[in-house]
């Protein structure tokens, strides 16, 4: 199964104990784990406005070191985003849902509000 980590779940790459319960699924050899370029973009923007203090390059490297694949944002993802109802206000989270629908893959998130988007979103 292809898994897409929401930005709030990406911290598993940094060893954050809040998402430790996902480790089994993420290291399962039957799963390919992806992180969207949109997540790194979101982190970089939050760092730029002072809401986060994270080294984006180090975070990307930690993701690579864990074997996560980087998913670029493609035109097809934007097409899915255009058809997505505006049930969630965060444009980055909506892009992740659109990517999960387009590929298709399972978006793992701790954001219960994203659960309204259906089968390709799993609230953990």
N, C-alpha and C positions, 0 to 999 in steps of 0.2 A: 504494500500500500504506500502511496505517496502521501507524506505528511507535510503540511506547511505550518510552521510555527508563527503564531502571532507575536508581535513585538513584546507583549507582556509575558510570553512563554520563552522567548529567546534567552532569558536569563539562565536557563538550564545549561547553556554553553559556558556560563561563568560560574557554575557550581552553586547557584542560589538554592538553598534548601526549601524554599517555598514551592518549587516545581520539581522537587526530588521524586515525587510519586510518578512522574512521567518517564523517568529514566529507562525503565524496562521496555516501554514501547519505542523509545527513541533509539535504543541500541539493538533492537530486534533486527536481525539481518534481512528479514522479509520486508522491512520498511525502508524507504528512501526519505530522508529528512531534508526539507528545503527551508530556506530563509529568504524572504523577498527583499529585493533591493529597496523596496518601499519602506521596509522596517528600518534599514540603516539610514535612509533618508529622514524618517521620522525622528530617530534618535539624534541625528546630527542637528536637525532643526531645534529640538528641545534643548540640546546643549547650547546652541547659539543664543537662545533666549533665556538661558539660565535656569531652566526647569530640571535639567539633568547634568551630571558631571561624569561623563563616560568618554573614554577614548574609543572613538568609532573604529579606528584602524585595529586596535587591540580586540574589540568585540568581533569584528569581521574575522580576524585571525583565529580567535577562539572558536568561532563557528566552523571555520575550515578545519582546524585541528581536531574537532569532534566529528568530522566527516560530513558536515551539513553542506548541501549544495546551494548555491546562490541562484535564486529565480529572478531573472530580469523582468522589468515591466514591459509588456509588449502591446502592440496595437490591439490585438484580440482581447486583451484584458480590459482595455479602455472601452471596447464595444460591449463587453459584459457589464462593465460599470455603468454605462449609459442606460442599460435596461434594468438596473438594480433599483428597487424602491428605496427612497431616502428615509429608511427607518432608523438609521444610526447617523449621527452628525459628523463623526471623525472620518475625513476623506481617506486617510491611510488605512483605517480598518475596513472601510468599504472597498478599497482596492484589493485588500487581502481576500475578502469574500469573493470579489470578481475573479481574482486569480484562481482561487479554489474551484470555482464553478467552471472556468474556462479550461483548466488543465485535464481532467478534473483531479482534485486531491482533497484531502481532509484537512481543514483549518482547525488547529488546536488553539483554543483561547480560554482565558479565564474571564472574559468579558461576557457576562450573561446576556447583555443586550444584543450581542451578535447572534445569539441562538435563534432569533426570529428569522434568520435568513435560510434556515432549512438544513437539509441532509448533509451538505458538505461542510457544515460548521459543527464542531464538537466542543461544547463548553465543558471544561475540565474542572 
